[in-house]
Amino acid sequence: MTAPDTSDLKHLAISVVINNYNYASFLPMALDSALKQLEDYDEIVVVDDGSTDESREILQRYDEHPQVRVIFQRNQLQLRAVLNGLDSASGDLHVLLDSDDYLLSGYLSRLRSIANRHPEVDFFFSNPDFGDQPPPQNARTHQAPEAALLPEGPTGSTRWSVWATGEFVGTPTSGLALRNNLTADILSIRERLTDHKPLGRRTARLLGLRNDSHTAKRLSADGIIVRAASLLGKEKYHCATPAFFYRVHGSNAYAGLAKWPRTYLGIQRSREITRMVCQALGESKRPGLGDVLNEARNRSLPSGMKSRVKLTIRYQRAALRSHSSWLSRLLALPRIALLLLPPPMAR
């Protein structure tokens, strides 16, 4: 494969990194959806995380394609599979894809164009599509992440909101793309990151989870990567046009959970992930109050008032934890409300 001249931004090379574990029935659709969109200088890296179904036979066929590289590893859980794939990727942009999802037509071309126009952005996240074809029989409706309510374009920095509250400024794994410099930063702390975090038996039982389920045994790989990008201070971009089909089925991590278990798990695990990433980065100092106010001032605002109220509370919490006098922190609370609560057109 001939490498492109990366000094020409029009030829940003893309590596699609696919992680797979026992999704043989979905795997060909994921691979084909990416293959159809590749330019000559792009590639696909597939990491099979010790599958015990027919995945190996399927991947051995695709491994013959000159733009596909397959890595077989013992089972190490999703985060390690994704990081190992990123470590093998050679492109300028690294696009993540779960093997039970697939990319929608035109996404890679659109992403390449956005990345060219916004060289200051290192992290891109895109909305999912839950309904471009009839879902499987056992599928249930699924709510898009809160970040999907943001307008198209740069989000502004999200570092201190994540530091204070664990905000998830991103979408599921298949909607994420990283420049290679962000990948390098995350790989530099990879040995201090893990998604192996089993729930206690009693907690799992109360939440209605099997002890051996993925949700009971691990944190989310996308939750770790999304928050690491924020805590590293990287600029993000929200691609509002759906980029991938998110397949909801009985093997999804959160499929079948009622609202209150999802809420509980979301709060608990966001705290665990944020604490772990901060420790991995050696991020222990508090921000100055001015840092928090500047970040709030430059954030893109979600479309609904309920989401803007949540965002306001996040930054008020960050202000209260900032490095400043108590009086300054208290006086900052109404200032933050004025910044974030008015409609976007009033800013």
Salt bridges, closest charged atoms under 4 A:
ASP8 OD2 - HIS11 ND1 2.86
ASP42 OD2 - ARG112 NH2 2.87
GLU43 OE1 - ARG69 NH2 2.83
ASP87 OD2 - ARG190 NH1 3.11
ASP100 OD2 - HIS249 NE2 2.80
GLU120 OE2 - HIS118 ND1 3.13
ASP122 OD1 - ARG179 NE 3.93
GLU146 OE1 - LYS310 NZ 3.97
GLU146 OE2 - ARG314 NH1 3.33
GLU167 OE2 - ARG299 NH2 3.03
GLU167 OE2 - ARG314 NH1 3.71
ASP185 OD2 - LYS234 NZ 2.97
ASP212 OD1 - ARG210 NE 3.08
GLU272 OE1 - ARG269 NE 3.80
GLU283 OE1 - ARG159 NH2 2.51
